[in-house]
Amino acid sequence: MSDTFRALGLHPGGPIRVEAASALMGQAPSQAEGHLLALAAVHLLEQTGQDGFVMHDLVHSYALELARERNTPEDNKAALERLVDWYLCTGAAATRLLWPSRPRRRLNLPERGLTTLSFRGTKDALKWFEDELRLLVRLVRCGAQWNITSVAYLPVVINEMLFHRRAWSWWVPALHDALAMARQGEHRDAEAWMLETLGDAGIDAGTAETSVGLYQEAMTIRAGLGDRRGLAIGHVGLGRAFCQVGDYDASFAHCETAQAISAEVGDVWQHSVATAHLAMARAALGAVGEARELLLETREVLDDAEDFMSSGCASGLLAGLAESEGEHELALRHLHDALETFGRVGDVWSQAHIHSRVGDLQADLGNQQAAHRAWSSAADLLTGNTEPTATQLREQMINSLSEES
């Protein structure tokens, strides 16, 4: 049991799942669970659910100290490599379920016989992401401290979730660590992914000028690798960045190029993303009708592919277009479409965000009771979510309710 205790000291902190612990210890899940229960019985762990445990910070520090003193550096690093591989496989499985239309390169991992999680559906996968969001950040940073360069691929396999969830205040420092590991391990494709993801974070932070350079650097790597799909990603990023700074012609040109490359390589998902951002550039240039048609076509393609996470986002964009044209009832219909879609997959965060938009629109229309219902729904959905973006949105909803009371 002392070996198990030391191994858990290497865990990055937060919830400890039985399957993850089994990877860390190099044991079968049933054996790992027995050791975890034994440690819980003597109060070195606390059981938080059927398959979850947590370790107090002070106990964790002591376990890590013992691991450093009594285990060889090679054994400690091997244990963490197994844990990273477990999260790579599990994160990839969750992402495939949630974004089924996006093609992915197969992970080239050593055969370790790991028991990864299986998800019953999208709701399970999304709950796993929400539960593990902070732990994944810690794991990237922990892996970088131990010079485990494969940790650079963790933000790659969950990239869609990072872009969708936008928990950048947690993730940006970890992305810089992952970028350093990608460069140290000469993982050129992962390096490009990290540059692009940092570019995405920059756009959300309103620093698109910096993002342009990041996307261009990533595209240089993609070109060197002969990665046409990757070049399309870079063109979409540049399209978004130029749209933010008001250069709509450049934005349109980059999105159109991304469309062409995606069609050439048969990437339906990337083609849909490029089309959506091309639509927004066209709308900014005044072609709202054309933009609407493009978004409606995109949403239909995504619905046919059962890529409901992306389809819900398309409905949100359609709502924004309608609202900008003063078509408030149409905007509300699109927002309710988005709510239905995100509800189908169990995306609580996105439902809360859409409810907040419904509340704001209803308040602008003078429908205070409807606004209160929507804001209350948003706040209720985010109760207990400690991620800063979610916390901020919940506070905004509570403030809106207070101001309108």
DRENLOBA-456552 format. One record per residue (C-alpha): residue number from 0; residue in one letter; x, y, z. Coordinates in pm, 1 decimal. Layout:
N
@num:NUM, residu:A, x:X, y:Y, z:Z
...
This chain:
405
@num:0, residu:M, x:0.0, y:0.0, z:0.0
@num:1, residu:S, x:297.3, y:232.3, z:55.3
@num:2, residu:D, x:383.6, y:201.8, z:-316.0
@num:3, residu:T, x:28.7, y:310.1, z:-402.1
@num:4, residu:F, x:47.5, y:604.8, z:-163.3
@num:5, residu:R, x:370.7, y:727.1, z:-321.5
@num:6, residu:A, x:230.1, y:682.0, z:-671.2
@num:7, residu:L, x:-69.0, y:899.5, z:-585.3
@num:8, residu:G, x:172.4, y:1174.7, z:-487.1
@num:9, residu:L, x:259.1, y:1199.7, z:-856.7
@num:10, residu:H, x:-105.3, y:1265.3, z:-945.6
@num:11, residu:P, x:-151.5, y:1635.0, z:-1042.1
@num:12, residu:G, x:-426.9, y:1685.8, z:-783.7
@num:13, residu:G, x:-803.4, y:1697.4, z:-791.4
@num:14, residu:P, x:-1035.4, y:1401.0, z:-841.1
@num:15, residu:I, x:-864.2, y:1063.3, z:-870.9
@num:16, residu:R, x:-1057.5, y:813.7, z:-1083.2
@num:17, residu:V, x:-1001.5, y:442.7, z:-1034.4
@num:18, residu:E, x:-904.7, y:391.8, z:-1399.9
@num:19, residu:A, x:-660.1, y:684.0, z:-1393.2
@num:20, residu:A, x:-508.6, y:553.7, z:-1068.5
@num:21, residu:S, x:-467.0, y:210.2, z:-1226.9
@num:22, residu:A, x:-269.4, y:369.2, z:-1511.8
@num:23, residu:L, x:-54.6, y:562.3, z:-1266.2
@num:24, residu:M, x:17.8, y:250.1, z:-1061.0
@num:25, residu:G, x:51.5, y:12.4, z:-1355.6
@num:26, residu:Q, x:-214.2, y:-215.8, z:-1202.5
@num:27, residu:A, x:-550.0, y:-357.9, z:-1307.4
@num:28, residu:P, x:-844.2, y:-132.0, z:-1210.5
@num:29, residu:S, x:-978.4, y:-387.0, z:-962.3
@num:30, residu:Q, x:-642.6, y:-404.2, z:-783.8
@num:31, residu:A, x:-603.5, y:-25.7, z:-788.9
@num:32, residu:E, x:-953.4, y:19.4, z:-646.6
@num:33, residu:G, x:-872.3, y:-214.2, z:-358.1
@num:34, residu:H, x:-564.9, y:-9.0, z:-269.8
@num:35, residu:L, x:-759.0, y:317.0, z:-295.8
@num:36, residu:L, x:-1029.3, y:184.9, z:-62.8
@num:37, residu:A, x:-762.8, y:70.3, z:183.3
@num:38, residu:L, x:-607.1, y:418.2, z:185.2
@num:39, residu:A, x:-952.0, y:572.2, z:232.8
@num:40, residu:A, x:-1012.8, y:341.2, z:528.9
@num:41, residu:V, x:-713.0, y:493.5, z:709.8
@num:42, residu:H, x:-814.0, y:847.0, z:605.1
@num:43, residu:L, x:-527.9, y:908.5, z:362.7
@num:44, residu:L, x:-788.5, y:946.7, z:87.3
@num:45, residu:E, x:-1150.0, y:1056.9, z:87.4
@num:46, residu:Q, x:-1396.6, y:870.0, z:-130.7
@num:47, residu:T, x:-1619.0, y:1119.1, z:-316.9
@num:48, residu:G, x:-1826.8, y:877.3, z:-523.6
@num:49, residu:Q, x:-1840.8, y:523.7, z:-650.8
@num:50, residu:D, x:-1520.7, y:562.3, z:-851.8
@num:51, residu:G, x:-1373.0, y:889.8, z:-725.8
@num:52, residu:F, x:-1124.4, y:982.3, z:-453.0
@num:53, residu:V, x:-946.7, y:1296.9, z:-340.5
@num:54, residu:M, x:-630.1, y:1350.0, z:-137.6
@num:55, residu:H, x:-585.0, y:1643.7, z:99.3
@num:56, residu:D, x:-322.2, y:1891.3, z:-19.0
@num:57, residu:L, x:-90.9, y:1829.8, z:278.1
@num:58, residu:V, x:-119.3, y:1452.0, z:241.7
@num:59, residu:H, x:-57.5, y:1484.9, z:-130.4
@num:60, residu:S, x:257.9, y:1691.7, z:-68.8
@num:61, residu:Y, x:387.3, y:1426.4, z:171.1
@num:62, residu:A, x:315.6, y:1146.7, z:-76.8
@num:63, residu:L, x:499.7, y:1336.8, z:-350.3
@num:64, residu:E, x:795.5, y:1393.3, z:-119.2
@num:65, residu:L, x:812.6, y:1019.2, z:-51.4
@num:66, residu:A, x:788.3, y:942.9, z:-424.3
@num:67, residu:R, x:1083.6, y:1169.7, z:-495.6
@num:68, residu:E, x:1287.8, y:1021.1, z:-207.9
@num:69, residu:R, x:1216.8, y:648.6, z:-249.6
@num:70, residu:N, x:1128.4, y:592.5, z:-615.6
@num:71, residu:T, x:1378.4, y:622.6, z:-896.2
@num:72, residu:P, x:1328.3, y:921.4, z:-1130.0
@num:73, residu:E, x:1274.9, y:672.1, z:-1412.6
@num:74, residu:D, x:992.0, y:496.1, z:-1225.6
@num:75, residu:N, x:822.6, y:825.8, z:-1139.9
@num:76, residu:K, x:843.5, y:946.9, z:-1497.7
@num:77, residu:A, x:714.1, y:615.0, z:-1634.0
@num:78, residu:A, x:413.1, y:632.8, z:-1399.9
@num:79, residu:L, x:329.5, y:984.0, z:-1516.7
@num:80, residu:E, x:373.0, y:883.7, z:-1880.7
@num:81, residu:R, x:113.7, y:610.4, z:-1828.2
@num:82, residu:L, x:-123.1, y:865.2, z:-1671.0
@num:83, residu:V, x:-72.9, y:1108.5, z:-1959.5
@num:84, residu:D, x:-143.0, y:828.7, z:-2208.4
@num:85, residu:W, x:-461.5, y:737.4, z:-2021.4
@num:86, residu:Y, x:-588.4, y:1094.7, z:-2043.3
@num:87, residu:L, x:-484.8, y:1119.2, z:-2409.1
@num:88, residu:C, x:-690.7, y:810.4, z:-2495.2
@num:89, residu:T, x:-989.4, y:909.3, z:-2281.2
@num:90, residu:G, x:-989.6, y:1271.4, z:-2399.5
@num:91, residu:A, x:-971.4, y:1158.8, z:-2762.0
@num:92, residu:A, x:-1266.4, y:921.9, z:-2709.6
@num:93, residu:A, x:-1478.6, y:1198.1, z:-2555.2
@num:94, residu:T, x:-1394.8, y:1442.1, z:-2833.0
@num:95, residu:R, x:-1475.7, y:1188.9, z:-3107.3
@num:96, residu:L, x:-1818.3, y:1140.1, z:-2953.2
@num:97, residu:L, x:-1894.1, y:1511.6, z:-2927.6
@num:98, residu:W, x:-1752.4, y:1624.1, z:-3264.2
@num:99, residu:P, x:-1805.5, y:1316.0, z:-3483.5
@num:100, residu:S, x:-1759.4, y:1492.9, z:-3817.6
@num:101, residu:R, x:-1404.9, y:1614.4, z:-3750.2
@num:102, residu:P, x:-1133.6, y:1380.3, z:-3883.1
@num:103, residu:R, x:-847.1, y:1302.5, z:-3646.7
@num:104, residu:R, x:-502.6, y:1157.0, z:-3677.7
@num:105, residu:R, x:-462.5, y:830.6, z:-3487.7
@num:106, residu:L, x:-263.9, y:862.6, z:-3164.9
@num:107, residu:N, x:75.0, y:692.7, z:-3188.8
@num:108, residu:L, x:104.5, y:566.9, z:-2830.6
@num:109, residu:P, x:294.0, y:271.0, z:-2686.2
@num:110, residu:E, x:81.8, y:-33.6, z:-2605.9
@num:111, residu:R, x:31.7, y:-19.6, z:-2227.8
@num:112, residu:G, x:-292.8, y:-214.4, z:-2184.6
@num:113, residu:L, x:-466.1, y:85.9, z:-2028.6
@num:114, residu:T, x:-833.2, y:67.5, z:-1930.3
@num:115, residu:T, x:-982.7, y:390.6, z:-2062.5
@num:116, residu:L, x:-1330.5, y:518.7, z:-1990.2
@num:117, residu:S, x:-1620.4, y:437.5, z:-2218.2
@num:118, residu:F, x:-1897.9, y:695.0, z:-2243.1
@num:119, residu:R, x:-2265.8, y:603.9, z:-2268.9
@num:120, residu:G, x:-2335.8, y:918.5, z:-2469.1
@num:121, residu:T, x:-2257.3, y:1286.1, z:-2518.5
@num:122, residu:K, x:-2388.3, y:1385.8, z:-2175.8
@num:123, residu:D, x:-2137.4, y:1153.4, z:-2009.4
@num:124, residu:A, x:-1854.9, y:1288.4, z:-2225.2
@num:125, residu:L, x:-1942.3, y:1651.4, z:-2148.3
@num:126, residu:K, x:-1972.6, y:1579.5, z:-1776.6
@num:127, residu:W, x:-1628.7, y:1416.8, z:-1788.0
@num:128, residu:F, x:-1483.0, y:1728.3, z:-1949.4
@num:129, residu:E, x:-1643.9, y:1961.3, z:-1695.9
@num:130, residu:D, x:-1535.0, y:1742.0, z:-1402.6
@num:131, residu:E, x:-1178.3, y:1705.9, z:-1531.8
@num:132, residu:L, x:-1123.4, y:2052.1, z:-1686.0
@num:133, residu:R, x:-898.2, y:2181.8, z:-1411.0
@num:134, residu:L, x:-723.3, y:1847.1, z:-1361.6
@num:135, residu:L, x:-632.6, y:1842.4, z:-1732.0
@num:136, residu:V, x:-469.1, y:2182.9, z:-1689.0
@num:137, residu:R, x:-273.2, y:2053.4, z:-1390.0
@num:138, residu:L, x:-168.5, y:1743.3, z:-1580.1
@num:139, residu:V, x:-22.8, y:1946.3, z:-1867.6
@num:140, residu:R, x:171.8, y:2161.5, z:-1624.5
@num:141, residu:C, x:282.5, y:1859.8, z:-1419.5
@num:142, residu:G, x:393.8, y:1675.3, z:-1732.8
@num:143, residu:A, x:599.2, y:1975.6, z:-1839.9
@num:144, residu:Q, x:771.1, y:1984.9, z:-1499.2
@num:145, residu:W, x:873.9, y:1621.4, z:-1548.3
@num:146, residu:N, x:977.8, y:1678.8, z:-1913.9
@num:147, residu:I, x:714.6, y:1441.9, z:-2050.2
@num:148, residu:T, x:693.7, y:1579.5, z:-2401.8
@num:149, residu:S, x:390.2, y:1368.3, z:-2501.5
@num:150, residu:V, x:181.5, y:1592.4, z:-2275.6
@num:151, residu:A, x:194.3, y:1843.9, z:-2563.4
@num:152, residu:Y, x:-71.6, y:1632.4, z:-2735.5
@num:153, residu:L, x:-325.6, y:1660.5, z:-2453.4
@num:154, residu:P, x:-455.5, y:2003.3, z:-2565.3
@num:155, residu:V, x:-452.6, y:1865.7, z:-2921.8
@num:156, residu:V, x:-687.8, y:1573.9, z:-2857.6
@num:157, residu:I, x:-932.1, y:1795.7, z:-2663.2
@num:158, residu:N, x:-884.3, y:2100.0, z:-2886.8
@num:159, residu:E, x:-1249.6, y:2129.4, z:-2984.9
@num:160, residu:M, x:-1347.4, y:2143.2, z:-2617.7
@num:161, residu:L, x:-1090.2, y:2413.9, z:-2545.9
@num:162, residu:F, x:-1223.8, y:2627.1, z:-2831.7
@num:163, residu:H, x:-1585.9, y:2560.2, z:-2736.4
@num:164, residu:R, x:-1546.6, y:2609.6, z:-2361.7
@num:165, residu:R, x:-1301.2, y:2903.5, z:-2375.3
@num:166, residu:A, x:-1173.9, y:2855.9, z:-2017.7
@num:167, residu:W, x:-862.8, y:3048.9, z:-2115.7
@num:168, residu:S, x:-780.1, y:3189.6, z:-1771.7
@num:169, residu:W, x:-702.2, y:2832.4, z:-1666.9
@num:170, residu:W, x:-566.5, y:2706.6, z:-1995.7
@num:171, residu:V, x:-334.5, y:2971.5, z:-2142.5
@num:172, residu:P, x:-44.7, y:2905.1, z:-1897.7
@num:173, residu:A, x:-79.9, y:2530.7, z:-1964.2
@num:174, residu:L, x:-79.9, y:2592.5, z:-2341.1
@num:175, residu:H, x:255.5, y:2770.8, z:-2308.9
@num:176, residu:D, x:388.7, y:2469.2, z:-2117.3
@num:177, residu:A, x:253.7, y:2236.2, z:-2386.7
@num:178, residu:L, x:416.6, y:2450.9, z:-2655.0
@num:179, residu:A, x:751.7, y:2421.7, z:-2475.6
@num:180, residu:M, x:711.0, y:2041.9, z:-2455.1
@num:181, residu:A, x:617.8, y:2022.4, z:-2823.7
@num:182, residu:R, x:933.9, y:2209.5, z:-2914.6
@num:183, residu:Q, x:1150.1, y:2006.8, z:-2676.1
@num:184, residu:G, x:1016.0, y:1679.8, z:-2815.9
@num:185, residu:E, x:1022.3, y:1807.2, z:-3174.5
@num:186, residu:H, x:651.2, y:1733.7, z:-3205.6
@num:187, residu:R, x:602.7, y:1977.0, z:-3491.3
@num:188, residu:D, x:232.0, y:1909.6, z:-3545.9
@num:189, residu:A, x:158.2, y:1960.7, z:-3175.3
@num:190, residu:E, x:361.2, y:2283.3, z:-3188.2
@num:191, residu:A, x:138.5, y:2410.6, z:-3468.9
@num:192, residu:W, x:-173.4, y:2316.5, z:-3272.6
@num:193, residu:M, x:-52.9, y:2506.2, z:-2965.4
@num:194, residu:L, x:27.0, y:2818.3, z:-3169.4
@num:195, residu:E, x:-320.2, y:2806.7, z:-3326.1
@num:196, residu:T, x:-490.9, y:2751.5, z:-2990.6
@num:197, residu:L, x:-301.7, y:3042.6, z:-2836.2
@num:198, residu:G, x:-416.9, y:3243.7, z:-3138.1
@num:199, residu:D, x:-776.8, y:3143.8, z:-3060.8
@num:200, residu:A, x:-730.7, y:3253.4, z:-2699.4
@num:201, residu:G, x:-589.6, y:3585.0, z:-2820.5
@num:202, residu:I, x:-894.4, y:3652.9, z:-3037.2
@num:203, residu:D, x:-1123.5, y:3587.8, z:-2741.0
@num:204, residu:A, x:-908.5, y:3825.4, z:-2535.3
@num:205, residu:G, x:-937.5, y:4094.5, z:-2805.5
@num:206, residu:T, x:-571.4, y:4081.1, z:-2912.6
@num:207, residu:A, x:-620.3, y:3965.4, z:-3271.5
@num:208, residu:E, x:-307.8, y:4146.2, z:-3393.0
@num:209, residu:T, x:-93.1, y:3908.5, z:-3185.8
@num:210, residu:S, x:-300.6, y:3611.2, z:-3301.7
@num:211, residu:V, x:-218.6, y:3684.6, z:-3666.6
@num:212, residu:G, x:150.7, y:3616.3, z:-3603.5
@num:213, residu:L, x:72.5, y:3294.4, z:-3414.9
@num:214, residu:Y, x:-143.5, y:3159.2, z:-3696.4
@num:215, residu:Q, x:118.8, y:3250.7, z:-3955.4
@num:216, residu:E, x:391.5, y:3072.9, z:-3756.3
@num:217, residu:A, x:169.1, y:2765.2, z:-3728.7
@num:218, residu:M, x:100.1, y:2770.5, z:-4102.6
@num:219, residu:T, x:472.6, y:2772.0, z:-4175.9
@num:220, residu:I, x:502.5, y:2450.4, z:-3974.3
@num:221, residu:R, x:196.3, y:2298.8, z:-4143.7
@num:222, residu:A, x:337.4, y:2379.6, z:-4488.4
@num:223, residu:G, x:667.5, y:2213.8, z:-4396.4
@num:224, residu:L, x:478.3, y:1901.7, z:-4288.7
@num:225, residu:G, x:268.2, y:1900.1, z:-4604.6
@num:226, residu:D, x:-41.8, y:1922.5, z:-4382.1
@num:227, residu:R, x:-320.6, y:2062.2, z:-4601.6
@num:228, residu:R, x:-588.8, y:2020.4, z:-4335.1
@num:229, residu:G, x:-370.7, y:2215.0, z:-4096.0
@num:230, residu:L, x:-330.4, y:2497.1, z:-4347.0
@num:231, residu:A, x:-709.1, y:2526.3, z:-4363.0
@num:232, residu:I, x:-716.1, y:2565.2, z:-3983.9
@num:233, residu:G, x:-464.3, y:2848.0, z:-4009.4
@num:234, residu:H, x:-664.3, y:3025.6, z:-4280.2
@num:235, residu:V, x:-978.5, y:3007.4, z:-4065.3
@num:236, residu:G, x:-783.0, y:3154.6, z:-3774.0
@num:237, residu:L, x:-656.0, y:3438.9, z:-3990.2
@num:238, residu:G, x:-1009.0, y:3493.5, z:-4117.3
@num:239, residu:R, x:-1134.7, y:3531.0, z:-3759.8
@num:240, residu:A, x:-846.4, y:3757.6, z:-3663.1
@num:241, residu:F, x:-888.2, y:3992.2, z:-3960.5
@num:242, residu:C, x:-1263.2, y:4004.3, z:-3899.7
@num:243, residu:Q, x:-1199.0, y:4120.7, z:-3542.9
@num:244, residu:V, x:-968.6, y:4403.1, z:-3655.7
@num:245, residu:G, x:-1215.6, y:4512.1, z:-3923.5
@num:246, residu:D, x:-1033.8, y:4394.4, z:-4235.3
@num:247, residu:Y, x:-1334.2, y:4208.4, z:-4374.1
@num:248, residu:D, x:-1199.4, y:4164.9, z:-4725.9
@num:249, residu:A, x:-891.5, y:3984.3, z:-4589.9
@num:250, residu:S, x:-1113.9, y:3781.6, z:-4358.3
@num:251, residu:F, x:-1334.7, y:3675.7, z:-4648.4
@num:252, residu:A, x:-1031.8, y:3579.3, z:-4860.2
@num:253, residu:H, x:-879.2, y:3358.7, z:-4588.5
@num:254, residu:C, x:-1209.6, y:3185.0, z:-4511.2
@num:255, residu:E, x:-1265.7, y:3124.4, z:-4881.4
@num:256, residu:T, x:-918.2, y:2970.5, z:-4909.4
@num:257, residu:A, x:-992.9, y:2750.9, z:-4607.3
@num:258, residu:Q, x:-1315.7, y:2640.5, z:-4776.2
@num:259, residu:A, x:-1130.0, y:2542.9, z:-5092.6
@num:260, residu:I, x:-860.1, y:2345.6, z:-4909.9
@num:261, residu:S, x:-1118.5, y:2166.7, z:-4691.8
@num:262, residu:A, x:-1319.1, y:2067.2, z:-4998.9
@num:263, residu:E, x:-999.8, y:1944.2, z:-5166.0
@num:264, residu:V, x:-906.3, y:1715.8, z:-4873.9
@num:265, residu:G, x:-1264.7, y:1611.0, z:-4798.7
@num:266, residu:D, x:-1282.5, y:1766.2, z:-4451.2
@num:267, residu:V, x:-1653.1, y:1836.4, z:-4404.3
@num:268, residu:W, x:-1612.9, y:1973.1, z:-4051.9
@num:269, residu:Q, x:-1341.2, y:2224.3, z:-4137.9
@num:270, residu:H, x:-1535.9, y:2327.6, z:-4449.3
@num:271, residu:S, x:-1838.0, y:2398.4, z:-4227.0
@num:272, residu:V, x:-1629.4, y:2603.0, z:-3983.5
@num:273, residu:A, x:-1473.5, y:2801.3, z:-4269.7
@num:274, residu:T, x:-1817.3, y:2862.7, z:-4419.5
@num:275, residu:A, x:-1956.1, y:2987.2, z:-4087.1
@num:276, residu:H, x:-1677.1, y:3239.9, z:-4044.6
@num:277, residu:L, x:-1697.6, y:3338.1, z:-4411.5
@num:278, residu:A, x:-2065.8, y:3410.9, z:-4346.3
@num:279, residu:M, x:-1977.9, y:3642.1, z:-4059.9
@num:280, residu:A, x:-1730.3, y:3828.6, z:-4280.0
@num:281, residu:R, x:-1997.6, y:3865.4, z:-4550.3
@num:282, residu:A, x:-2243.4, y:3994.2, z:-4290.7
@num:283, residu:A, x:-1990.7, y:4253.2, z:-4174.1
@num:284, residu:L, x:-1962.5, y:4367.9, z:-4535.7
@num:285, residu:G, x:-2340.1, y:4411.2, z:-4549.4
@num:286, residu:A, x:-2439.0, y:4087.4, z:-4724.9
@num:287, residu:V, x:-2659.9, y:3965.9, z:-4440.0
@num:288, residu:G, x:-2893.5, y:3764.9, z:-4663.6
@num:289, residu:E, x:-2603.5, y:3573.0, z:-4815.6
@num:290, residu:A, x:-2454.6, y:3517.3, z:-4470.6
@num:291, residu:R, x:-2783.5, y:3376.6, z:-4344.5
@num:292, residu:E, x:-2809.7, y:3130.4, z:-4633.1
@num:293, residu:L, x:-2452.7, y:3015.0, z:-4575.3
@num:294, residu:L, x:-2520.1, y:2955.9, z:-4204.7
@num:295, residu:L, x:-2845.7, y:2771.8, z:-4270.6
@num:296, residu:E, x:-2666.9, y:2542.0, z:-4515.8
@num:297, residu:T, x:-2386.6, y:2488.2, z:-4266.0
@num:298, residu:R, x:-2627.6, y:2400.2, z:-3986.2
@num:299, residu:E, x:-2801.9, y:2147.6, z:-4209.8
@num:300, residu:V, x:-2470.6, y:1979.9, z:-4297.4
@num:301, residu:L, x:-2376.2, y:1959.7, z:-3929.5
@num:302, residu:D, x:-2718.9, y:1823.7, z:-3830.6
@num:303, residu:D, x:-2690.3, y:1555.6, z:-4098.6
@num:304, residu:A, x:-2349.5, y:1460.8, z:-3955.7
@num:305, residu:E, x:-2503.0, y:1452.8, z:-3603.2
@num:306, residu:D, x:-2241.9, y:1707.9, z:-3497.6
@num:307, residu:F, x:-2479.1, y:1883.5, z:-3262.0
@num:308, residu:M, x:-2215.6, y:2076.8, z:-3066.1
@num:309, residu:S, x:-2122.6, y:2260.1, z:-3387.1
@num:310, residu:S, x:-2483.6, y:2282.4, z:-3507.0
@num:311, residu:G, x:-2584.8, y:2458.7, z:-3186.8
@num:312, residu:C, x:-2311.8, y:2715.1, z:-3243.3
@num:313, residu:A, x:-2445.2, y:2777.0, z:-3596.5
@num:314, residu:S, x:-2789.9, y:2849.0, z:-3447.6
@num:315, residu:G, x:-2626.3, y:3097.5, z:-3211.0
@num:316, residu:L, x:-2462.6, y:3277.3, z:-3504.1
@num:317, residu:L, x:-2796.0, y:3286.8, z:-3691.4
@num:318, residu:A, x:-2956.7, y:3443.2, z:-3384.1
@num:319, residu:G, x:-2689.7, y:3712.1, z:-3377.3
@num:320, residu:L, x:-2752.9, y:3795.3, z:-3743.1
@num:321, residu:A, x:-3127.8, y:3818.7, z:-3689.5
@num:322, residu:E, x:-3085.8, y:4039.8, z:-3383.6
@num:323, residu:S, x:-2850.4, y:4273.8, z:-3572.0
@num:324, residu:E, x:-3123.8, y:4318.0, z:-3834.6
@num:325, residu:G, x:-3390.9, y:4390.7, z:-3573.0
@num:326, residu:E, x:-3562.3, y:4055.2, z:-3634.5
@num:327, residu:H, x:-3613.7, y:3980.6, z:-3268.3
@num:328, residu:E, x:-3869.8, y:3701.8, z:-3297.6
@num:329, residu:L, x:-3648.7, y:3520.7, z:-3549.6
@num:330, residu:A, x:-3349.8, y:3567.7, z:-3317.5
@num:331, residu:L, x:-3545.4, y:3411.9, z:-3031.4
@num:332, residu:R, x:-3642.1, y:3114.7, z:-3250.7
@num:333, residu:H, x:-3277.6, y:3054.3, z:-3339.0
@num:334, residu:L, x:-3179.0, y:3082.0, z:-2973.1
@num:335, residu:H, x:-3444.7, y:2828.1, z:-2877.2
@num:336, residu:D, x:-3314.7, y:2599.8, z:-3154.1
@num:337, residu:A, x:-2970.2, y:2632.0, z:-2998.0
@num:338, residu:L, x:-3111.2, y:2552.3, z:-2653.3
@num:339, residu:E, x:-3281.7, y:2240.8, z:-2786.1
@num:340, residu:T, x:-2963.6, y:2126.3, z:-2962.2
@num:341, residu:F, x:-2735.0, y:2185.5, z:-2665.2
@num:342, residu:G, x:-2990.9, y:2022.4, z:-2437.0
@num:343, residu:R, x:-2988.0, y:1713.6, z:-2659.0
@num:344, residu:V, x:-2614.9, y:1665.3, z:-2604.0
@num:345, residu:G, x:-2622.0, y:1777.7, z:-2239.5
@num:346, residu:D, x:-2404.4, y:2087.6, z:-2282.7
@num:347, residu:V, x:-2493.3, y:2272.3, z:-1962.2
@num:348, residu:W, x:-2243.6, y:2555.6, z:-2015.9
@num:349, residu:S, x:-2377.5, y:2638.7, z:-2362.4
@num:350, residu:Q, x:-2738.7, y:2618.2, z:-2244.1
@num:351, residu:A, x:-2657.8, y:2870.8, z:-1971.5
@num:352, residu:H, x:-2487.8, y:3100.9, z:-2222.0
@num:353, residu:I, x:-2788.6, y:3084.6, z:-2457.9
@num:354, residu:H, x:-3032.0, y:3143.4, z:-2170.1
@num:355, residu:S, x:-2835.5, y:3458.1, z:-2083.2
@num:356, residu:R, x:-2872.7, y:3580.5, z:-2441.3
@num:357, residu:V, x:-3246.3, y:3507.1, z:-2437.2
@num:358, residu:G, x:-3277.6, y:3701.7, z:-2111.8
@num:359, residu:D, x:-3091.0, y:4003.0, z:-2249.5
@num:360, residu:L, x:-3301.6, y:4006.4, z:-2566.0
@num:361, residu:Q, x:-3628.1, y:3970.0, z:-2377.2
@num:362, residu:A, x:-3525.4, y:4254.4, z:-2145.8
@num:363, residu:D, x:-3450.4, y:4477.1, z:-2447.4
@num:364, residu:L, x:-3801.3, y:4394.9, z:-2576.1
@num:365, residu:G, x:-3952.7, y:4489.9, z:-2239.3
@num:366, residu:N, x:-4054.0, y:4132.9, z:-2151.7
@num:367, residu:Q, x:-3928.2, y:4136.6, z:-1793.8
@num:368, residu:Q, x:-4088.2, y:3813.3, z:-1675.3
@num:369, residu:A, x:-3943.1, y:3619.6, z:-1969.0
@num:370, residu:A, x:-3604.9, y:3783.4, z:-1908.5
@num:371, residu:H, x:-3612.3, y:3682.4, z:-1540.6
@num:372, residu:R, x:-3696.1, y:3322.4, z:-1628.9
@num:373, residu:A, x:-3407.2, y:3301.7, z:-1873.7
@num:374, residu:W, x:-3154.2, y:3465.2, z:-1642.3
@num:375, residu:S, x:-3264.9, y:3241.7, z:-1353.6
@num:376, residu:S, x:-3224.2, y:2933.7, z:-1573.9
@num:377, residu:A, x:-2872.7, y:3042.3, z:-1667.5
@num:378, residu:A, x:-2773.6, y:3103.2, z:-1305.2
@num:379, residu:D, x:-2922.4, y:2771.0, z:-1190.6
@num:380, residu:L, x:-2736.7, y:2574.4, z:-1459.0
@num:381, residu:L, x:-2404.3, y:2723.5, z:-1348.9
@num:382, residu:T, x:-2448.9, y:2666.1, z:-975.6
@num:383, residu:G, x:-2139.9, y:2495.1, z:-838.5
@num:384, residu:N, x:-1928.0, y:2554.6, z:-1150.4
@num:385, residu:T, x:-1603.2, y:2713.2, z:-1025.8
@num:386, residu:E, x:-1442.7, y:2774.0, z:-1366.9
@num:387, residu:P, x:-1388.7, y:3154.3, z:-1389.6
@num:388, residu:T, x:-1582.0, y:3210.2, z:-1714.1
@num:389, residu:A, x:-1882.3, y:3021.2, z:-1577.0
@num:390, residu:T, x:-1858.9, y:3199.5, z:-1241.7
@num:391, residu:Q, x:-1848.3, y:3538.2, z:-1413.1
@num:392, residu:L, x:-2153.5, y:3456.4, z:-1626.3
@num:393, residu:R, x:-2348.1, y:3338.4, z:-1322.1
@num:394, residu:E, x:-2262.9, y:3660.5, z:-1136.5
@num:395, residu:Q, x:-2380.8, y:3862.2, z:-1437.3
@num:396, residu:M, x:-2712.3, y:3677.0, z:-1435.6
@num:397, residu:I, x:-2761.5, y:3731.6, z:-1063.2
@num:398, residu:N, x:-2678.6, y:4102.3, z:-1104.3
@num:399, residu:S, x:-2927.3, y:4128.5, z:-1391.7
@num:400, residu:L, x:-3196.0, y:3971.4, z:-1175.0
@num:401, residu:S, x:-3116.3, y:4211.1, z:-888.5
@num:402, residu:E, x:-3122.0, y:4519.0, z:-1110.5
@num:403, residu:E, x:-3456.2, y:4429.0, z:-1266.6
@num:404, residu:S, x:-3627.8, y:4335.0, z:-937.0
